[in-house]
């Protein structure tokens, strides 16, 4: 499994100018590759291969402006995007993918693109990473290489590639390295169901009888403050107005969201390690943000929550620690009563006359047919487990009213830095015990 870390680049103006030039040339070369690939697709009805596009564009001015290995990485990214379109098109025709895929289009003219250096073309000298430039650049500007600091918390030998990532007026250096877990983790039949939301960002119910909530109000408040700042700065300006201050505010908000995602995902996976969870079931409807109708304010709060990225991060961590990750559609899980074992229809297949036994009441509570009260989001998370209980062999005997009534709430702003070590220490104990 590959992981990555990003570090913001703070260098001299000369170095920053070189990095900007590289990313600019990468953007232009990407458009050249897209143009050729689209023409081949439209006129010859086939897809371009990596060797073919390398051979055709090796004398291109933008190709020669980059290190050859970097230019090839740019063009290979174009080929991979067309191959992804090819696979999605086949899935769409078979009915396995509901959204009609679109052929890769051109990048914005004058923009910046990611430039990737394979590790073999980067040297470490006196704590500085040395990146060589293309022969054409050497002839133009008499510059052979540039250097940026190497982070002290990473092992240079373990890094597979370096990526220069432009974003909102800043440049980041992304380090990609292989991360593996060589311990055999004991198998567990316990499962955790996750129901995503807004104020309750992640409501989690486990087959051990425990439940908890990852609070989303802190994330929502950050988004609201960002929206307020953007509105103030753009008042009286054209719709597409943008400046450095807007870019800086947006970049700060994006860093906050990435931090929230990493904290929440790490906390949930560590909770699974501590409590011996072997399967994570995530409730998710594809395209559920495309046509929401909760009202203007609630729509904005829901759509801006980075839940999809959090789901992907949880899945990646589950893969790393050998926890099975299952994604299931969550239709009618909030309406149906878990305590009454209501039938759970699939989206678009609700039987005529179907009605839930209970109902959602005020203040986030759900009332079952016999009058029992539980947390409404815990009811949804429990039903998400029930959606896949038969095919996965999940035992729901310990999921009862006592564990669903008062879930423990965790705020992202209150998590300490030691929670990761606690989870991994518990995992090592489980591995040692099983051995």
DOKEDREN-112354 format. One record per residue (C-alpha): residue number from 0; residue in three letters; z, y, x. Coordinates in steps of 0.001 Angstrom, whole numbers, always signed. Layout:
<atoms>
(NUM; ALA; (Z; Y; X)),
...
</atoms>
This chain:
<atoms>
(0; UNK; (+0; +0; +0)),
(1; UNK; (-896; +3456; +1241)),
(2; UNK; (+1370; +6483; +901)),
(3; UNK; (+925; +10105; +1885)),
(4; UNK; (+2900; +13204; +2740)),
(5; UNK; (+1737; +16797; +2551)),
(6; UNK; (+2820; +19622; +4835)),
(7; UNK; (+1814; +23238; +4378)),
(8; UNK; (-72; +24563; +7410)),
(9; UNK; (+1377; +27671; +9021)),
(10; UNK; (-812; +28498; +11992)),
(11; UNK; (-2471; +31434; +13723)),
(12; UNK; (-5240; +33321; +11945)),
(13; UNK; (-7833; +31787; +14299)),
(14; UNK; (-6784; +28240; +13421)),
(15; UNK; (-6654; +29025; +9703)),
(16; UNK; (-10176; +30481; +9940)),
(17; UNK; (-11449; +27257; +11527)),
(18; UNK; (-9799; +25119; +8824)),
(19; UNK; (-11288; +27313; +6104)),
(20; UNK; (-14718; +26954; +7734)),
(21; UNK; (-14399; +23144; +7802)),
(22; UNK; (-13383; +22952; +4146)),
(23; UNK; (-16198; +25348; +3205)),
(24; UNK; (-18786; +23199; +4989)),
(25; UNK; (-17298; +20085; +3352)),
(26; UNK; (-17816; +21721; -44)),
(27; UNK; (-21452; +22554; +745)),
(28; UNK; (-22157; +19074; +2104)),
(29; UNK; (-20590; +17544; -1020)),
(30; UNK; (-23043; +19481; -3195)),
(31; UNK; (-25939; +18338; -982)),
(32; UNK; (-24839; +14731; -1422)),
(33; UNK; (-24412; +15151; -5176)),
(34; UNK; (-27875; +16702; -5475)),
(35; UNK; (-29551; +13809; -3674)),
(36; UNK; (-27554; +11175; -5602)),
(37; UNK; (-28370; +12779; -8950)),
(38; UNK; (-32080; +12985; -8130)),
(39; UNK; (-32173; +9311; -7139)),
(40; UNK; (-30324; +8403; -10324)),
(41; UNK; (-32622; +10408; -12622)),
(42; UNK; (-35941; +9578; -10956)),
(43; UNK; (-35398; +6074; -9562)),
(44; UNK; (-32615; +4848; -11904)),
(45; UNK; (-30412; +3516; -9118)),
(46; UNK; (-27314; +4477; -7155)),
(47; UNK; (-27249; +5637; -3542)),
(48; UNK; (-25470; +3603; -858)),
(49; UNK; (-23297; +4952; +1944)),
(50; UNK; (-25674; +4016; +4768)),
(51; UNK; (-28626; +5563; +2937)),
(52; UNK; (-26972; +8922; +2313)),
(53; UNK; (-25639; +9072; +5893)),
(54; UNK; (-29124; +8461; +7299)),
(55; UNK; (-30805; +10971; +4999)),
(56; UNK; (-28395; +13874; +5553)),
(57; UNK; (-27455; +13380; +9201)),
(58; UNK; (-29696; +16288; +10209)),
(59; UNK; (-28429; +18524; +7401)),
(60; UNK; (-27039; +21845; +8683)),
(61; UNK; (-23694; +21333; +6926)),
(62; UNK; (-23452; +17740; +8214)),
(63; UNK; (-23949; +18949; +11787)),
(64; UNK; (-21376; +21706; +11306)),
(65; UNK; (-18686; +19041; +10868)),
(66; UNK; (-17463; +16250; +13095)),
(67; UNK; (-19777; +13333; +12249)),
(68; UNK; (-16868; +11140; +11093)),
(69; UNK; (-15622; +13933; +8816)),
(70; UNK; (-19105; +14504; +7377)),
(71; UNK; (-19483; +10790; +6653)),
(72; UNK; (-16144; +10753; +4841)),
(73; UNK; (-17370; +13628; +2655)),
(74; UNK; (-20610; +11827; +1750)),
(75; UNK; (-18853; +8501; +1192)),
(76; UNK; (-16597; +10271; -1292)),
(77; UNK; (-19717; +11329; -3218)),
(78; UNK; (-21021; +7731; -3249)),
(79; UNK; (-17660; +6447; -4470)),
(80; UNK; (-17633; +8980; -7319)),
(81; UNK; (-21042; +7719; -8488)),
(82; UNK; (-19847; +4128; -8190)),
(83; UNK; (-16860; +5025; -10352)),
(84; UNK; (-19235; +6496; -12926)),
(85; UNK; (-21208; +3236; -12818)),
(86; UNK; (-18111; +1101; -13466)),
(87; UNK; (-16831; +3371; -16243)),
(88; UNK; (-20256; +3323; -17922)),
(89; UNK; (-20213; -481; -18008)),
(90; UNK; (-16672; -461; -19408)),
(91; UNK; (-17716; +2097; -22051)),
(92; UNK; (-20635; -95; -23167)),
(93; UNK; (-18316; -3100; -23459)),
(94; UNK; (-15842; -1054; -25496)),
(95; UNK; (-13148; -1248; -22807)),
(96; UNK; (-13178; +2522; -22202)),
(97; UNK; (-13206; +4962; -25101)),
(98; UNK; (-14239; +8216; -23374)),
(99; UNK; (-17926; +8635; -22528)),
(100; UNK; (-18058; +9101; -18720)),
(101; UNK; (-20015; +11966; -17203)),
(102; UNK; (-22220; +11896; -14149)),
(103; UNK; (-20543; +13677; -11185)),
(104; UNK; (-21455; +17369; -11232)),
(105; UNK; (-21646; +20018; -8535)),
(106; UNK; (-18624; +21716; -7038)),
(107; UNK; (-18122; +25459; -7387)),
(108; UNK; (-20389; +27485; -5114)),
(109; UNK; (-18418; +29160; -2352)),
(110; UNK; (-15439; +26868; -2919)),
(111; UNK; (-13465; +24652; -557)),
(112; UNK; (-13283; +20857; -462)),
(113; UNK; (-11020; +18306; +1201)),
(114; UNK; (-11981; +17437; +4785)),
(115; UNK; (-10786; +14049; +6079)),
(116; UNK; (-10311; +13053; +9718)),
(117; UNK; (-9931; +9313; +10450)),
(118; UNK; (-6971; +8765; +12765)),
(119; UNK; (-9117; +7483; +15635)),
(120; UNK; (-10653; +10956; +16061)),
(121; UNK; (-7309; +12784; +16282)),
(122; UNK; (-5169; +13041; +19412)),
(123; UNK; (-1490; +13890; +19843)),
(124; UNK; (-751; +16140; +22810)),
(125; UNK; (+2618; +17803; +23455)),
(126; UNK; (+3648; +17546; +19798)),
(127; UNK; (+375; +19027; +18574)),
(128; UNK; (-2394; +17264; +16649)),
(129; UNK; (-5756; +17980; +18225)),
(130; UNK; (-8783; +17916; +15896)),
(131; UNK; (-12204; +17968; +17545)),
(132; UNK; (-15151; +19866; +16036)),
(133; UNK; (-18836; +19081; +15680)),
(134; UNK; (-21352; +19732; +18451)),
(135; UNK; (-23066; +22424; +16389)),
(136; UNK; (-19821; +24368; +15987)),
(137; UNK; (-19224; +24131; +19716)),
(138; UNK; (-22638; +25699; +20297)),
(139; UNK; (-22129; +28408; +17683)),
(140; UNK; (-18563; +29497; +18372)),
(141; UNK; (-17731; +27904; +21748)),
(142; UNK; (-14751; +26109; +20163)),
(143; UNK; (-14242; +22420; +20905)),
(144; UNK; (-11047; +21704; +18963)),
(145; UNK; (-8057; +23204; +17183)),
(146; UNK; (-4446; +22073; +16961)),
(147; UNK; (-1634; +22040; +14393)),
(148; UNK; (+1995; +20856; +14776)),
(149; UNK; (+2852; +17200; +14202)),
(150; UNK; (+5831; +16671; +11805)),
(151; UNK; (+8817; +15086; +13519)),
(152; UNK; (+9611; +12749; +10600)),
(153; UNK; (+6333; +10787; +10859)),
(154; UNK; (+5110; +8179; +13312)),
(155; UNK; (+1719; +9194; +14678)),
(156; UNK; (+656; +5584; +15316)),
(157; UNK; (+1187; +4592; +11677)),
(158; UNK; (-1103; +7297; +10263)),
(159; UNK; (-4537; +6132; +9108)),
(160; UNK; (-6160; +9452; +8279)),
(161; UNK; (-5524; +13191; +8065)),
(162; UNK; (-6753; +15321; +5171)),
(163; UNK; (-7052; +19095; +5058)),
(164; UNK; (-6398; +20014; +1432)),
(165; UNK; (-7162; +23583; +207)),
(166; UNK; (-5184; +24676; -2832)),
(167; UNK; (-4507; +28108; -4351)),
(168; UNK; (-5082; +30093; -1180)),
(169; UNK; (-3037; +27675; +970)),
(170; UNK; (-3976; +24784; +3220)),
(171; UNK; (-2048; +21534; +3419)),
(172; UNK; (-2343; +18722; +5940)),
(173; UNK; (-1986; +15375; +4203)),
(174; UNK; (-909; +12356; +6248)),
(175; UNK; (-2004; +8970; +4891)),
(176; UNK; (-155; +5943; +6235)),
(177; UNK; (+379; +2335; +5265)),
(178; UNK; (+3708; +1594; +3669)),
(179; UNK; (+4858; -1951; +3095)),
(180; UNK; (+7964; -3816; +1983)),
(181; UNK; (+8256; -7098; +3819)),
(182; UNK; (+11280; -8448; +1931)),
(183; UNK; (+10954; -11034; -830)),
(184; UNK; (+12435; -9462; -3959)),
(185; UNK; (+14047; -11975; -6342)),
(186; UNK; (+12297; -12383; -9683)),
(187; UNK; (+14020; -10876; -12727)),
(188; UNK; (+13289; -11335; -16441)),
(189; UNK; (+14901; -8008; -17371)),
(190; UNK; (+12614; -5188; -18580)),
(191; UNK; (+12747; -1428; -19091)),
(192; UNK; (+10866; +375; -21877)),
(193; UNK; (+9899; +4031; -21348)),
(194; UNK; (+9053; +6484; -24132)),
(195; UNK; (+7669; +9803; -22777)),
(196; UNK; (+8378; +13111; -24495)),
(197; UNK; (+9165; +16775; -23825)),
(198; UNK; (+12878; +17693; -23966)),
(199; UNK; (+13591; +14021; -23362)),
(200; UNK; (+10924; +13581; -20703)),
(201; UNK; (+11579; +9870; -20181)),
(202; UNK; (+13717; +7905; -22633)),
(203; UNK; (+14450; +4498; -21132)),
(204; UNK; (+15888; +1388; -22805)),
(205; UNK; (+16510; -1853; -20906)),
(206; UNK; (+17027; -5442; -21969)),
(207; UNK; (+20391; -5324; -20183)),
(208; UNK; (+21733; -3267; -23095)),
(209; UNK; (+21734; +48; -21194)),
(210; UNK; (+19773; +3199; -21965)),
(211; UNK; (+19341; +6634; -20374)),
(212; UNK; (+17272; +9817; -20623)),
(213; UNK; (+15606; +11867; -17897)),
(214; UNK; (+15979; +15430; -19183)),
(215; UNK; (+12749; +17429; -19410)),
(216; UNK; (+14176; +20818; -20349)),
(217; UNK; (+14347; +21921; -16710)),
(218; UNK; (+10635; +21102; -16288)),
(219; UNK; (+9795; +22864; -19543)),
(220; UNK; (+11676; +26014; -18504)),
(221; UNK; (+9717; +26155; -15236)),
(222; UNK; (+6459; +25960; -17164)),
(223; UNK; (+7587; +28631; -19615)),
(224; UNK; (+8521; +31013; -16795)),
(225; UNK; (+5142; +30354; -15151)),
(226; UNK; (+3308; +31093; -18416)),
(227; UNK; (+5265; +34323; -18855)),
(228; UNK; (+4394; +35533; -15354)),
(229; UNK; (+721; +34657; -15739)),
(230; UNK; (+541; +36449; -19100)),
(231; UNK; (+2097; +39614; -17674)),
(232; UNK; (-255; +39705; -14691)),
(233; UNK; (-3396; +39023; -16731)),
(234; UNK; (-2650; +41451; -19564)),
(235; UNK; (-5546; +43884; -19890)),
(236; UNK; (-7624; +41947; -17360)),
(237; UNK; (-10850; +39937; -17938)),
(238; UNK; (-10422; +36329; -19078)),
(239; UNK; (-11417; +34880; -15679)),
(240; UNK; (-9440; +37408; -13616)),
(241; UNK; (-7708; +35880; -10584)),
(242; UNK; (-6044; +37270; -7476)),
(243; UNK; (-3805; +36216; -4609)),
(244; UNK; (-602; +36839; -6557)),
(245; UNK; (-1743; +34589; -9402)),
(246; UNK; (-2734; +31933; -6878)),
(247; UNK; (+682; +32124; -5183)),
(248; UNK; (+2541; +31801; -8507)),
(249; UNK; (+380; +28862; -9525)),
(250; UNK; (+879; +27104; -6200)),
(251; UNK; (+4648; +27543; -6460)),
(252; UNK; (+4621; +26063; -9961)),
(253; UNK; (+2487; +23130; -8777)),
(254; UNK; (+4932; +22382; -5962)),
(255; UNK; (+7783; +22428; -8483)),
(256; UNK; (+5942; +19936; -10686)),
(257; UNK; (+5260; +17615; -7741)),
(258; UNK; (+8933; +17735; -6824)),
(259; UNK; (+9937; +16948; -10416)),
(260; UNK; (+7518; +14018; -10536)),
(261; UNK; (+8775; +12525; -7285)),
(262; UNK; (+12430; +12916; -8268)),
(263; UNK; (+11985; +11436; -11736)),
(264; UNK; (+9846; +8503; -10556)),
(265; UNK; (+12186; +7692; -7690)),
(266; UNK; (+15224; +7874; -9955)),
(267; UNK; (+13717; +5535; -12574)),
(268; UNK; (+12555; +2958; -10029)),
(269; UNK; (+15896; +3070; -8210)),
(270; UNK; (+17660; +2544; -11530)),
(271; UNK; (+15511; -557; -11951)),
(272; UNK; (+16464; -1790; -8474)),
(273; UNK; (+20168; -1222; -9065)),
(274; UNK; (+20109; -2954; -12467)),
(275; UNK; (+17804; -5824; -11546)),
(276; UNK; (+14799; -4823; -13670)),
(277; UNK; (+11653; -6881; -13039)),
(278; UNK; (+9241; -5266; -15531)),
(279; UNK; (+8608; -1651; -16560)),
(280; UNK; (+6795; -1107; -19880)),
(281; UNK; (+5396; +2412; -20288)),
(282; UNK; (+4283; +3626; -23729)),
(283; UNK; (+1059; +5609; -23429)),
(284; UNK; (-1915; +6394; -25654)),
(285; UNK; (-5080; +7315; -23743)),
(286; UNK; (-6168; +10869; -24559)),
(287; UNK; (-2887; +11629; -26337)),
(288; UNK; (-3008; +15238; -25112)),
(289; UNK; (-6565; +15911; -26259)),
(290; UNK; (-5883; +16469; -29951)),
(291; UNK; (-2162; +17182; -30296)),
(292; UNK; (-1157; +19305; -33256)),
(293; UNK; (+2538; +20140; -32928)),
(294; UNK; (+2097; +23883; -33343)),
(295; UNK; (+1077; +26426; -30706)),
(296; UNK; (+4361; +26510; -28773)),
(297; UNK; (+5046; +22757; -28899)),
(298; UNK; (+1438; +21994; -27956)),
(299; UNK; (+1779; +24132; -24839)),
(300; UNK; (+5078; +22504; -23833)),
(301; UNK; (+3751; +18985; -24376)),
(302; UNK; (+384; +19446; -22662)),
(303; UNK; (+1865; +21138; -19581)),
(304; UNK; (+4370; +18363; -18913)),
(305; UNK; (+2901; +16343; -15978)),
(306; UNK; (+3638; +13040; -17706)),
(307; UNK; (+397; +11304; -16750)),
(308; UNK; (+1000; +12013; -13070)),
(309; UNK; (+4593; +10813; -13439)),
(310; UNK; (+3322; +7571; -14984)),
(311; UNK; (+978; +7042; -12046)),
(312; UNK; (+3782; +7709; -9574)),
(313; UNK; (+6112; +5237; -11291)),
(314; UNK; (+3324; +2642; -11226)),
(315; UNK; (+2791; +3198; -7491)),
(316; UNK; (+6506; +2783; -6725)),
(317; UNK; (+6683; -321; -8916)),
(318; UNK; (+3829; -1835; -6935)),
(319; UNK; (+5638; -1042; -3689)),
(320; UNK; (+8845; -2768; -4792)),
(321; UNK; (+7112; -5666; -6583)),
(322; UNK; (+8184; -4580; -10051)),
(323; UNK; (+5609; -5419; -12717)),
(324; UNK; (+4237; -2302; -14422)),
(325; UNK; (+2773; -2658; -17918)),
(326; UNK; (+1139; +138; -19911)),
(327; UNK; (+961; -323; -23687)),
(328; UNK; (-163; +1830; -26593)),
(329; UNK; (+2779; +3379; -28447)),
(330; UNK; (+1404; +3895; -31950)),
(331; UNK; (+4026; +3840; -34749)),
(332; UNK; (+6878; +3143; -32297)),
(333; UNK; (+8637; +6350; -33356)),
(334; UNK; (+8244; +5691; -37096)),
(335; UNK; (+9090; +1980; -37248)),
(336; UNK; (+12727; +884; -37252)),
(337; UNK; (+13763; -1262; -34298)),
(338; UNK; (+17038; -2346; -35872)),
(339; UNK; (+15165; -3513; -39002)),
(340; UNK; (+12484; -5282; -36948)),
(341; UNK; (+9644; -3417; -38715)),
(342; UNK; (+6086; -4604; -38180)),
(343; UNK; (+4386; -2497; -35458)),
(344; UNK; (+716; -1790; -36279)),
(345; UNK; (-1846; -1072; -33591)),
(346; UNK; (-3518; +2328; -33591)),
(347; UNK; (-6189; +2385; -36294)),
(348; UNK; (-5086; -949; -37774)),
(349; UNK; (-2199; +54; -40021)),
(350; UNK; (-2044; -2241; -43095)),
(351; UNK; (-2435; -601; -46476)),
(352; UNK; (+914; +294; -47967)),
(353; UNK; (+2824; -29; -44676)),
(354; UNK; (+6077; +1951; -44660)),
(355; UNK; (+8935; +2042; -42141)),
(356; UNK; (+12344; +788; -43229)),
(357; UNK; (+14181; +3733; -41673)),
(358; UNK; (+13423; +7368; -41046)),
(359; UNK; (+13888; +10022; -38396)),
(360; UNK; (+16592; +12514; -39321)),
(361; UNK; (+17628; +15835; -37848)),
(362; UNK; (+18805; +16429; -34253)),
(363; UNK; (+16837; +13565; -32713)),
(364; UNK; (+18501; +10758; -34670)),
(365; UNK; (+17006; +7759; -36460)),
(366; UNK; (+18584; +6216; -39563)),
(367; UNK; (+17983; +2507; -40189)),
(368; UNK; (+17762; +929; -43639)),
(369; UNK; (+21457; -41; -43632)),
(370; UNK; (+22522; +3482; -42657)),
(371; UNK; (+23105; +2833; -38953)),
(372; UNK; (+22331; +5843; -36737)),
(373; UNK; (+20759; +5613; -33278)),
(374; UNK; (+18932; +7984; -30934)),
(375; UNK; (+15379; +8481; -32230)),
(376; UNK; (+13747; +8315; -28805)),
(377; UNK; (+15736; +5187; -27923)),
(378; UNK; (+14344; +3686; -31118)),
(379; UNK; (+10844; +4470; -29839)),
(380; UNK; (+11497; +3054; -26357)),
(381; UNK; (+12917; -142; -27881)),
(382; UNK; (+9823; -539; -30055)),
(383; UNK; (+7654; -79; -26962)),
(384; UNK; (+9410; -3119; -25484)),
(385; UNK; (+8874; -4967; -28751)),
(386; UNK; (+5111; -4251; -28574)),
(387; UNK; (+4776; -6573; -25581)),
(388; UNK; (+7860; -8783; -25968)),
(389; UNK; (+5961; -11899; -27064)),
(390; UNK; (+3200; -11884; -24446)),
(391; UNK; (+5602; -11000; -21611)),
(392; UNK; (+8452; -13218; -22772)),
(393; UNK; (+10946; -10350; -22980)),
(394; UNK; (+14345; -11176; -24477)),
(395; UNK; (+15625; -8285; -26624)),
(396; UNK; (+18925; -9912; -27630)),
(397; UNK; (+21063; -7369; -25721)),
(398; UNK; (+19223; -4327; -27110)),
(399; UNK; (+21530; -3307; -29945)),
(400; UNK; (+22901; -248; -31725)),
(401; UNK; (+25726; +197; -29184)),
(402; UNK; (+23273; +773; -26325)),
(403; UNK; (+20904; +2944; -28345)),
(404; UNK; (+23362; +5363; -29891)),
(405; UNK; (+24479; +7483; -26916)),
(406; UNK; (+22105; +7179; -23933)),
(407; UNK; (+23271; +8763; -20691)),
(408; UNK; (+21372; +11941; -19809)),
(409; UNK; (+20268; +12823; -16259)),
(410; UNK; (+19006; +16271; -15255)),
(411; UNK; (+16478; +16580; -12442)),
(412; UNK; (+18179; +19677; -11045)),
(413; UNK; (+21422; +17736; -10595)),
(414; UNK; (+20170; +14696; -8679)),
(415; UNK; (+21573; +14367; -5167)),
(416; UNK; (+19546; +13351; -2129)),
(417; UNK; (+21544; +10127; -1728)),
(418; UNK; (+20225; +8433; -4880)),
(419; UNK; (+17231; +6973; -3023)),
(420; UNK; (+19387; +5352; -337)),
(421; UNK; (+21684; +3892; -2980)),
(422; UNK; (+18758; +2230; -4729)),
(423; UNK; (+17283; +768; -1565)),
(424; UNK; (+20695; -384; -344)),
(425; UNK; (+21211; -2237; -3621)),
(426; UNK; (+17761; -3794; -3243)),
(427; UNK; (+18634; -5043; +241)),
(428; UNK; (+21824; -6585; -1183)),
(429; UNK; (+19767; -8417; -3821)),
(430; UNK; (+17325; -9681; -1180)),
(431; UNK; (+20157; -10832; +1104)),
(432; UNK; (+21995; -12545; -1758)),
(433; UNK; (+18890; -14412; -2935)),
(434; UNK; (+18155; -15538; +612)),
</atoms>
